[in-house]
Structure formats: C-alpha cells, structure tokens
Amino acid sequence: MGRRILVQRRGKGTQNFRSPKHKKRGAVKHIPNHFDGIKSFKVIEFIHEGGRGTPLAKIEYEDKKRVLWLPPEGVFLGDSFQIGPKTEITVGNTLEVQNIPEGTLIYNIEILPGDGGKLCRASGTTATLMTRAEKGVQILFPSGKRKIIHPKSRASIGVVAGGGKTTRPYLKAGNKYHQMRCKATNWPVITASGMNACSHPFGGGRKKTPGRPTTTSRNAPPGRKVGMIAARQSGRKTR
C-alpha cells in the first residue's frame, strides 16, 4: 500500500497548509489614477496585519474616503501627504517616476501604470532611481538587479517601515512557528532522510543515508516519485 508523503498532503491544500487569507485587512496599493491634479490624505491609524512584516496605515482623503496605505519610515499619526503626477519630492508622497530626481530612494513601484504598486514592498526595503533611458526609467533594486520601468508608473518616496523587524531575534522556536503559520510557509525545512518513514520514502532509520537508490523512474507512483526523477546519470562524471 502506498503512502501519502508530506509533499502530497501540502499540495492537496487542506486546512493545515492553507494560507489564512481571512485574516487580511484588505488591498494595499495606490489608488486608481483617474483624477487630475493632486490629492491629499492624512494618516489616521496604524494597524497590524498577520503575516506582513511592515505595519499598515489607514489614511483618509479629502473626500472622506478611507483606504490602506504602505507607510515609509518616519511617519506619525496626523501627518499629511500627497499623491499625483507632480507632487513635492518629500518622504511619503507618491508621483510618477519620470518626475522623480535621480538618486532618490523609492518603494511600492508600479510595473505598469495603474497596477497599484508591485515592487519593493517588503519591510525595510527601498530602491534607487538611477537614470532615464529611452525606453523608460532605470531603477536599482536591493537585490542588485536593474529594471527599466514605464515613465508614467508611480512610486512612493522613502524606505518601507518595519526595517528592524528582520534583524530582531526570534528567541524561541514557538515564535518562528507562529509567524510561519501566518505566512503559510513550509517550515521547518528538513532533508528527506531526516523525515519520518511515513512522510518520505527516504525517511526513517538511524542513519543519514536514504537506504535505497535516489534515482526514480518517470512512471513511478506519486508516493514514490521523489529524488532524482528520470536521471540520466548521478554522481561525478568519469573522464
């Protein structure tokens, strides 16, 4: 009789492995750019969302509309900011990248104009606007990658809040467990030979060896299809 290994149980998507989306507070993005001129808003509350490293801010526009906003470092309750194609170059303001000076730190960057912001949204991250090219604006990301963005894409000025959260120690495994549970992340990550015999074909036993060949046929059943699937060779090449 075959076994349902851990990978199969995760892929089925039962409640133990499902992302807790019902705990999310709502969409966090730039408002649609279907307006002319500049709109002002004010920070009225800071809230926490499970599974998100950075705090969220609830803002209110001049027309009393309230939405969620991704705040930068150095923002306090009652502060006012602006959004528009050509606003002041101040931390927290949102404008088009073609109107931002070179060398400015930006975050929550749109890939295409009007998508609400897709890039550089994690806590403590920021990107640098480098140069203006013929096809768009070149931006340097924290990974070192450079990407050309559409000139009318919008971005906020500053550094995403919550940067110190990534350097804070967990102190005990329980804290790490609860955070990974909110993120629906596979944790802890262990080797196949370190699992129990019921969770993986290579598991069980008192040694670190799988106890069987790690190459598997392409036509193997799902509970056995692990390791090097249909490998043409394994180990070092012989000269």
Residue frames relative to the residue before (quaternion, step in Angstrom):
aa qw qx qy qz dx dy dz
M 1.0000 0.0000 0.0000 0.0000 0.00 0.00 0.00
G 0.4297 -0.7266 0.4790 0.2409 3.55 -0.86 0.97
R 0.3613 -0.7196 0.5537 0.2122 3.53 -1.32 0.27
R 0.3628 -0.6837 0.5835 0.2458 3.54 -1.19 0.60
I 0.2319 -0.8048 0.5329 0.1208 3.56 -0.23 1.27
L 0.7256 -0.4641 0.2913 0.4162 3.56 -1.29 0.32
V 0.6335 0.5364 -0.3399 0.4421 3.59 0.99 -0.76
Q 0.6442 0.5161 -0.3253 0.4613 3.59 1.03 -0.74
R 0.6686 0.4980 -0.3085 0.4580 3.57 0.94 -0.82
R 0.6346 0.5093 -0.3368 0.4738 3.58 1.04 -0.65
G 0.6793 0.5134 -0.2951 0.4335 3.58 0.94 -0.84
K 0.5972 0.5718 -0.3699 0.4238 3.58 1.15 -0.49
G 0.3595 -0.7854 0.4479 0.2308 3.59 1.18 -0.48
T 0.2430 0.7733 -0.5483 0.2058 3.57 0.90 0.85
Q 0.7550 -0.4337 0.2486 0.4243 3.56 -1.31 0.18
N 0.6253 0.5595 -0.3484 0.4179 3.61 1.03 -0.67
F 0.7745 0.3362 -0.1661 0.5095 3.59 1.06 -0.66
R 0.5306 0.6548 -0.4040 0.3558 3.60 1.23 -0.06
S 0.5030 -0.6484 0.4804 0.3095 3.55 -1.09 0.70
P 0.3892 -0.7401 0.4938 0.2388 3.64 -0.79 0.96
K 0.0387 -0.8487 0.5274 -0.0064 3.57 0.43 1.21
H 0.5780 0.6021 -0.3875 0.3916 3.59 1.16 -0.39
K 0.6354 0.5274 -0.3314 0.4564 3.60 1.26 -0.21
K 0.4988 0.6607 -0.4306 0.3595 3.59 1.24 -0.08
R 0.4565 -0.7184 0.4704 0.2329 3.56 -1.08 0.82
G 0.7167 -0.3871 0.2702 0.5134 3.59 1.16 -0.42
A 0.6895 -0.4639 0.3570 0.4266 3.54 -1.35 -0.01
V 0.1382 -0.7701 0.6203 0.0556 3.55 -1.03 0.89
K 0.3867 0.7063 -0.5011 0.3171 3.58 -0.14 1.26
H 0.6433 -0.4908 0.4046 0.4261 3.54 -1.33 0.13
I 0.5156 -0.6265 0.4774 0.3371 3.57 -1.10 0.65
P 0.6211 -0.5416 0.3914 0.4095 3.63 -1.11 0.47
N 0.4006 -0.7392 0.4980 0.2124 3.55 -0.99 0.88
H 0.3159 0.7445 -0.5223 0.2705 3.55 0.78 1.06
F 0.6100 0.5117 -0.3788 0.4717 3.58 0.89 0.87
D 0.3797 -0.7070 0.5533 0.2231 3.54 -1.26 0.48
G 0.7673 0.3480 -0.2601 0.4717 3.54 -1.08 0.71
I 0.6238 -0.5293 0.4408 0.3694 3.54 -1.22 -0.68
K 0.1535 -0.7655 0.6187 0.0879 3.56 -1.06 0.83
S 0.2471 -0.7692 0.5768 0.1207 3.55 -1.00 0.89
F 0.0266 -0.7842 0.6197 0.0155 3.55 -1.18 0.62
K 0.2670 -0.7613 0.5777 0.1243 3.54 -1.30 0.47
V 0.4396 -0.6807 0.5242 0.2619 3.57 -1.08 0.81
I 0.0980 -0.8286 0.5510 0.0179 3.57 -0.66 1.11
E 0.8152 0.0049 0.0203 0.5788 3.62 1.14 -0.40
F 0.2341 -0.7205 0.6318 0.1643 3.56 -1.26 0.58
I 0.0477 -0.8022 0.5950 -0.0122 3.57 -0.88 0.95
H 0.3654 -0.7067 0.5656 0.2171 3.55 -1.31 0.41
E 0.1340 -0.7672 0.6237 0.0670 3.53 -1.12 0.78
G 0.4707 -0.6994 0.4642 0.2716 3.57 -0.78 1.03
G 0.7932 0.2783 -0.2220 0.4940 3.54 -0.89 0.95
R 0.6752 0.4314 -0.2960 0.5199 3.61 1.27 -0.06
G 0.4348 -0.7413 0.4560 0.2313 3.56 -0.81 1.01
T 0.7371 0.3958 -0.2285 0.4978 3.56 0.99 -0.77
P 0.4848 -0.6384 0.4913 0.3404 3.63 -1.06 0.57
L 0.3353 -0.7233 0.5674 0.2063 3.55 -1.21 0.53
A 0.2509 -0.7537 0.5904 0.1427 3.54 -1.21 0.58
K 0.2686 -0.7231 0.6122 0.1737 3.54 -1.06 0.81
I 0.0963 -0.8194 0.5650 -0.0047 3.55 -0.65 1.19
E 0.2238 -0.7563 0.6030 0.1197 3.53 -1.29 0.48
Y 0.3141 -0.7564 0.5495 0.1651 3.57 -0.82 1.04
E 0.7168 -0.4520 0.3131 0.4288 3.53 -1.30 0.12
D 0.6985 0.4431 -0.2659 0.4950 3.59 1.15 -0.59
K 0.5674 -0.6433 0.3436 0.3823 3.59 1.30 0.49
K 0.4414 0.6712 -0.4759 0.3580 3.60 1.20 0.33
R 0.1659 -0.8019 0.5714 0.0549 3.57 -0.89 1.00
V 0.0495 0.7796 -0.6194 0.0779 3.56 -0.91 1.01
L 0.5271 -0.5999 0.4915 0.3475 3.55 -1.34 0.08
W 0.1212 -0.7969 0.5918 0.0054 3.54 -1.09 0.82
L 0.3806 -0.6976 0.5614 0.2310 3.56 -1.15 0.71
P 0.1864 -0.8426 0.4934 0.1085 3.63 -0.14 1.21
P 0.4188 -0.6753 0.5375 0.2824 3.59 -1.23 0.42
E 0.6742 -0.4494 0.3821 0.4444 3.54 -1.34 -0.05
G 0.7987 0.3243 -0.2294 0.4520 3.57 -1.09 0.75
V 0.5131 0.6264 -0.4292 0.4002 3.60 1.16 0.50
F 0.1284 -0.7933 0.5936 0.0418 3.58 -1.00 0.87
L 0.6491 -0.4960 0.3968 0.4185 3.56 -1.30 0.26
G 0.7815 0.3171 -0.2492 0.4760 3.54 -0.98 0.89
D 0.5121 0.6387 -0.4357 0.3742 3.62 1.20 -0.16
S 0.2628 -0.7624 0.5774 0.1277 3.55 -1.14 0.74
F 0.0434 -0.7844 0.6186 -0.0120 3.55 -1.10 0.82
Q 0.3304 -0.7425 0.5568 0.1717 3.54 -1.33 0.22
I 0.1162 -0.7539 0.6415 0.0812 3.51 -1.32 0.50
G 0.3577 0.7102 -0.5391 0.2776 3.55 -0.89 0.97
P 0.6880 -0.4897 0.3227 0.4276 3.60 -1.20 0.24
K 0.8046 0.0911 -0.0198 0.5865 3.59 1.02 -0.82
T 0.1501 0.7750 -0.5948 0.1518 3.56 0.07 1.30
E 0.6805 -0.4606 0.3573 0.4439 3.56 -1.28 -0.02
I 0.4663 -0.6596 0.5150 0.2868 3.56 -1.18 0.66
T 0.3035 0.7325 -0.5300 0.3009 3.55 0.25 1.36
V 0.5975 -0.5754 0.4185 0.3698 3.56 -1.13 0.69
G 0.7670 0.3267 -0.2728 0.4801 3.54 -0.82 1.08
N 0.6158 0.5460 -0.3573 0.4417 3.60 1.13 -0.46
T 0.2501 -0.7580 0.5907 0.1187 3.55 -1.21 0.64
L 0.1621 0.7756 -0.5917 0.1486 3.55 -0.84 1.02
E 0.6685 -0.4942 0.3658 0.4184 3.55 -1.30 0.11
V 0.5558 -0.6469 0.4103 0.3228 3.56 -1.03 0.81
Q 0.5978 0.5734 -0.3745 0.4166 3.60 1.12 -0.47
N 0.7103 0.4229 -0.2521 0.5031 3.61 1.23 -0.36
I 0.5579 0.5869 -0.3941 0.4347 3.61 1.28 0.17
P 0.4685 -0.6866 0.4666 0.3023 3.65 -0.82 0.86
E 0.5927 -0.5779 0.4325 0.3574 3.54 -1.25 0.50
G 0.7681 0.3324 -0.2724 0.4747 3.54 -1.04 0.85
T 0.5054 0.6502 -0.4261 0.3744 3.61 1.26 0.05
L 0.4010 -0.6912 0.5491 0.2447 3.57 -1.11 0.77
I 0.0031 0.8083 -0.5852 0.0644 3.58 -0.76 1.08
Y 0.0740 -0.7763 0.6241 0.0483 3.57 -1.32 0.33
N 0.7877 0.2841 -0.2428 0.4898 3.57 -1.37 0.18
I 0.1696 0.8321 -0.4968 0.1791 3.53 0.76 1.16
E 0.3916 -0.7062 0.5424 0.2318 3.55 -1.02 0.83
I 0.4008 -0.6799 0.5569 0.2589 3.57 -1.07 0.74
L 0.7669 0.0856 -0.0296 0.6354 3.55 1.02 -0.92
P 0.5872 -0.5977 0.3924 0.3794 3.62 -0.98 0.69
G 0.8181 0.2665 -0.2093 0.4646 3.54 -0.85 1.04
D 0.5454 0.6356 -0.4159 0.3543 3.64 1.18 -0.02
G 0.5849 -0.6464 0.3443 0.3485 3.63 1.23 0.05
G 0.6161 -0.5461 0.3586 0.4399 3.61 1.21 -0.16
K 0.0096 0.8323 -0.5499 0.0690 3.57 -0.59 1.18
L 0.7687 0.3832 -0.1723 0.4822 3.60 1.03 -0.77
C 0.8545 0.1517 -0.1205 0.4820 3.53 -1.27 0.65
R 0.3579 0.7445 -0.4794 0.2964 3.57 0.60 1.19
A 0.5115 0.6526 -0.4272 0.3605 3.62 1.23 -0.13
S 0.6490 -0.5486 0.3617 0.3832 3.56 -1.21 0.52
G 0.8396 0.1953 -0.1672 0.4784 3.55 -0.95 0.97
T 0.5813 0.5979 -0.3791 0.4012 3.61 1.22 0.04
T 0.0375 0.7720 -0.6341 0.0235 3.52 -1.29 0.46
A 0.2520 -0.7437 0.6010 0.1490 3.54 -1.22 0.55
T 0.3392 -0.7358 0.5560 0.1855 3.56 -1.27 0.43
L 0.3420 -0.7196 0.5658 0.2125 3.56 -0.86 0.96
M 0.2463 -0.8240 0.5005 0.0993 3.56 -0.49 1.24
T 0.7935 -0.2014 0.2019 0.5376 3.58 0.18 -1.27
R 0.4195 -0.6537 0.5605 0.2871 3.51 -1.38 0.14
A 0.1474 -0.7948 0.5869 0.0460 3.54 -0.70 1.14
E 0.6994 -0.4573 0.3308 0.4384 3.55 -1.32 0.03
K 0.7343 0.4247 -0.2336 0.4753 3.57 1.01 -0.82
G 0.7950 -0.1847 0.1392 0.5607 3.60 1.17 -0.30
V 0.6284 -0.5041 0.4301 0.4075 3.55 -1.24 -0.60
Q 0.3040 -0.7648 0.5439 0.1639 3.57 -0.81 1.03
I 0.0872 -0.8013 0.5918 -0.0114 3.55 -0.86 1.09
L 0.2802 -0.7435 0.5895 0.1456 3.56 -1.03 0.91
F 0.2225 -0.7993 0.5507 0.0916 3.58 -0.68 1.14
P 0.6821 -0.5048 0.3224 0.4194 3.62 -1.19 0.36
S 0.6290 0.5433 -0.3401 0.4399 3.62 1.12 -0.51
G 0.5527 -0.5972 0.4019 0.4198 3.58 1.24 -0.30
K 0.5497 0.6143 -0.3955 0.4051 3.57 1.25 -0.15
R 0.2509 -0.7480 0.5985 0.1393 3.55 -1.13 0.74
K 0.0301 -0.8044 0.5923 -0.0349 3.55 -0.91 0.95
I 0.3296 -0.7314 0.5655 0.1912 3.55 -1.05 0.82
I 0.1614 -0.8044 0.5712 0.0262 3.55 -0.70 1.19
H 0.5971 -0.5575 0.4379 0.3754 3.56 -1.20 0.58
P 0.5524 -0.6536 0.3936 0.3359 3.64 -0.85 0.87
K 0.7225 0.4334 -0.2533 0.4755 3.63 1.05 -0.66
S 0.4261 0.6726 -0.4880 0.3577 3.60 1.23 0.22
R 0.3560 -0.7556 0.5174 0.1859 3.55 -1.03 0.79
A 0.0152 -0.7726 0.6347 -0.0039 3.54 -1.27 0.52
S 0.3865 -0.6982 0.5534 0.2385 3.54 -1.24 0.54
I 0.4208 -0.7132 0.5111 0.2303 3.56 -1.10 0.72
G 0.6489 0.5092 -0.3925 0.4069 3.55 -0.92 0.96
V 0.5131 -0.5899 0.5225 0.3401 3.53 -1.38 -0.39
V 0.5207 -0.6486 0.4463 0.3301 3.60 -0.88 0.90
A 0.4987 -0.6719 0.4654 0.2886 3.58 -0.96 0.88
G 0.7313 0.4382 -0.3135 0.4182 3.55 -1.31 0.33
G 0.2880 0.8004 -0.4894 0.1921 3.57 1.13 0.51
G 0.6581 0.5283 -0.3190 0.4313 3.59 1.07 -0.60
K 0.5102 0.6658 -0.4180 0.3487 3.58 1.22 -0.26
T 0.6611 0.5271 -0.3155 0.4308 3.59 1.02 -0.73
T 0.7055 0.4369 -0.2639 0.4917 3.62 1.16 -0.48
R 0.5258 0.6370 -0.4150 0.3815 3.59 1.22 -0.11
P 0.4015 -0.7264 0.4926 0.2617 3.65 -0.77 0.92
Y 0.5041 -0.6591 0.4726 0.2968 3.56 -1.16 0.62
L 0.2825 -0.8095 0.4619 0.2271 3.61 1.22 -0.60
K 0.8022 -0.0560 0.0277 0.5938 3.61 1.00 -0.62
A 0.6374 -0.5832 0.3602 0.3519 3.52 -1.20 0.64
G 0.5831 0.6031 -0.3792 0.3905 3.60 1.12 -0.55
N 0.6342 0.5249 -0.3326 0.4600 3.60 1.03 -0.75
K 0.6511 0.5040 -0.3091 0.4759 3.55 0.99 -0.83
Y 0.6311 0.5517 -0.3313 0.4331 3.58 0.98 -0.83
H 0.7039 0.4693 -0.2799 0.4538 3.59 0.81 -0.98
Q 0.6437 0.5069 -0.3409 0.4610 3.61 1.02 -0.65
M 0.6686 0.4804 -0.3108 0.4750 3.59 0.94 -0.80
R 0.6012 0.5578 -0.3585 0.4460 3.58 1.12 -0.58
C 0.6506 0.5068 -0.3140 0.4704 3.59 1.04 -0.74
K 0.7090 0.4454 -0.2496 0.4864 3.56 1.09 -0.70
A 0.3250 -0.7527 0.4999 0.2792 3.61 1.29 -0.24
T 0.3583 0.7332 -0.4851 0.3142 3.57 0.99 0.93
N 0.5042 -0.6380 0.4909 0.3127 3.55 -1.09 0.73
W 0.2742 0.7393 -0.5608 0.2527 3.57 -0.33 1.30
P 0.5568 -0.2273 -0.7970 0.0551 1.61 -1.85 1.68
V 0.4053 -0.6867 0.5497 0.2490 3.56 -1.20 0.57
I 0.0369 0.8025 -0.5912 0.0716 3.56 -0.59 1.15
T 0.6092 -0.5546 0.4161 0.3850 3.54 -1.27 0.30
A 0.6451 -0.5335 0.3809 0.3925 3.55 -1.25 0.40
S 0.6900 0.4760 -0.2921 0.4604 3.59 0.94 -0.80
G 0.6379 0.5255 -0.3305 0.4558 3.60 1.24 -0.24
M 0.5547 0.6112 -0.3957 0.4027 3.60 1.25 -0.12
N 0.6040 -0.5154 0.4521 0.4065 3.49 -1.38 0.03
A 0.6434 -0.5393 0.3753 0.3929 3.55 -1.23 0.40
C 0.6617 0.5129 -0.3113 0.4497 3.60 1.14 -0.55
S 0.6974 0.4869 -0.2663 0.4534 3.60 1.22 -0.36
H 0.8098 0.0396 0.0021 0.5853 3.60 1.15 -0.42
P 0.5545 -0.6186 0.4328 0.3501 3.61 -1.03 0.65
F 0.6903 0.4587 -0.2860 0.4809 3.61 1.13 -0.54
G 0.5530 0.6520 -0.3786 0.3546 3.61 1.24 -0.16
G 0.6659 0.4968 -0.3830 0.4038 3.52 -1.35 0.18
G 0.6618 0.5001 -0.3697 0.4186 3.55 -1.27 0.25
R 0.4928 -0.6718 0.4819 0.2714 3.55 -1.33 0.20
K 0.6749 0.4648 -0.2970 0.4901 3.59 1.23 0.04
K 0.5464 -0.6266 0.4542 0.3201 3.55 -1.30 0.27
T 0.5364 0.6116 -0.4190 0.4034 3.59 1.19 0.13
P 0.5499 -0.6272 0.4247 0.3520 3.63 -1.00 0.65
G 0.3982 -0.7406 0.4668 0.2738 3.58 1.09 -0.53
R 0.7649 0.1607 -0.1187 0.6124 3.55 1.29 0.12
P 0.6488 -0.5020 0.3634 0.4416 3.63 -1.16 0.24
T 0.3913 -0.7388 0.5050 0.2144 3.58 -0.98 0.86
T 0.5583 0.5632 -0.4101 0.4506 3.59 1.24 0.05
T 0.1198 -0.8064 0.5790 0.0112 3.55 -0.97 0.92
S 0.5329 -0.6338 0.4644 0.3143 3.52 -1.11 0.72
R 0.5758 -0.5831 0.4493 0.3557 3.53 -1.21 0.53
N 0.7285 0.4202 -0.2232 0.4929 3.59 1.13 -0.66
A 0.3529 0.7471 -0.4974 0.2643 3.61 1.19 0.35
P 0.5518 -0.6038 0.4442 0.3654 3.62 -1.10 0.52
P 0.6881 -0.5215 0.3011 0.4048 3.62 -1.15 0.50
G 0.6833 0.4982 -0.3047 0.4383 3.61 0.97 -0.69
R 0.7285 0.3861 -0.2261 0.5187 3.57 1.24 -0.27
K 0.5757 0.6164 -0.3705 0.3890 3.58 1.24 -0.29
V 0.3619 0.6934 -0.5253 0.3350 3.55 0.31 1.34
G 0.6817 0.4760 -0.3523 0.4296 3.55 -1.30 0.23
M 0.7353 -0.3394 0.2964 0.5062 3.56 -1.07 -0.77
I 0.1946 -0.8220 0.5303 0.0717 3.54 -0.17 1.34
A 0.8480 -0.0710 -0.0055 0.5252 3.56 -0.79 1.14
A 0.1652 0.8185 -0.5310 0.1440 3.58 0.92 0.91
R 0.4132 -0.7036 0.5222 0.2482 3.56 -0.96 0.84
Q 0.7761 -0.0960 0.0404 0.6219 3.57 1.16 -0.55
S 0.1608 -0.7643 0.6158 0.1040 3.54 -1.27 0.37
G 0.7297 0.3846 -0.2962 0.4816 3.56 -1.12 0.63
R 0.7134 -0.4428 0.3290 0.4322 3.53 -1.31 -0.17
K 0.5039 -0.6394 0.4888 0.3135 3.51 -1.14 0.65
T 0.3224 -0.7340 0.5652 0.1946 3.56 -1.04 0.79
R 0.3639 -0.7417 0.5208 0.2150 3.53 -0.96 0.86
